[in-house]
Amino acid sequence: MPPAQPRAMQSASASRNAASDSTLGSSGPTEPQTPAGDLPAPIYGPSLPFLPNANLVGPVLDDFDFERHTAVPEGIARFGLPLGVRIQRNVDIERYNDESISTTVDVWTTPTPRPPYLDVGPPLRVSYCYSGGEIEELANSQSLCDSMGPFPPSLIRQITASRVKGKREAELVRQVEKEKEREADNSIRNKLLGTMEMLNPVKRVFREAKEIVIPTIYLLNIHNRLIPPLHFFTNNKIELVHTSPQTIHTKFVQPYGIEEQSGEKVQLLDLGKMVSLWGNDDNHECLSPL
């Protein structure tokens, strides 16, 4: 053992050590006292904390690129993974990203000066993509959706958009078909109306036109309450009766108002056979020009 030092020398050594400690203590940084009940006071100098998510020494300043840190990265195409696996992984990825974005926005909206220990959310993770055929298949099959759920919010939005697009396209097709039907109806209606138009009318000069003579058999029919259809009175039909009487179907009937015992008969148009031959007024084709 070393020889014991005299008491005087021990006292002097203790005095020098105390002075040395006092000198070192005065030259180093002093930590501010934390008031009772408040948050820890910021640490300044070389002891400021490093924020791993923001990748800088705190605090986070206003020039930090918050928008870039909250931008969701583009998805990656890993179609070799089954659809169900990608869906379930994306559920966890989007939940993780939502929590990270929420943390970053909280720091973003914190007024400056921010506490040096306040870090933004962790870097966002990359999700998996879906093909257009997969989205369309899910949009068209509710049972498939039920078997593969739950879905992440982004996939729900894509399925909803696909369904809305499908409804719009179906409605557009329906409107096109309806418009075609309307045009067809208008074409038929115009055709019906067109039968009343004289495409090649005969020019008739007043006082030079031929005198129209109503056939006697027409007058007999009218007198006996057997009125011929209106289109029987066109010029063509009247001329046909005058020039080709052999083509006209007639029959002998008892005159109107004459007793049956008299045995008197009159020759009239056989309207049943004539209507079969020339048509009735109910047929639009019979309403032709004169």
Secondary structure as GFF3:
##gff-version 3
##sequence-region A 1 290
A	DSSP	alpha_helix	7	27	.	.	.	ID=ss1
A	DSSP	three_ten_helix	45	47	.	.	.	ID=ss2
A	DSSP	beta_strand	50	51	.	.	.	ID=ss3
A	DSSP	beta_strand	56	57	.	.	.	ID=ss4
A	DSSP	alpha_helix	66	70	.	.	.	ID=ss5
A	DSSP	alpha_helix	83	108	.	.	.	ID=ss6
A	DSSP	alpha_helix	132	140	.	.	.	ID=ss7
A	DSSP	alpha_helix	142	148	.	.	.	ID=ss8
A	DSSP	alpha_helix	153	194	.	.	.	ID=ss9
A	DSSP	alpha_helix	216	223	.	.	.	ID=ss10
A	DSSP	three_ten_helix	230	233	.	.	.	ID=ss11
A	DSSP	alpha_helix	235	243	.	.	.	ID=ss12
A	DSSP	three_ten_helix	245	247	.	.	.	ID=ss13
A	DSSP	beta_strand	250	253	.	.	.	ID=ss14
A	DSSP	three_ten_helix	260	262	.	.	.	ID=ss15
A	DSSP	beta_strand	266	269	.	.	.	ID=ss16
A	DSSP	alpha_helix	271	278	.	.	.	ID=ss17
A	DSSP	three_ten_helix	284	286	.	.	.	ID=ss18
###
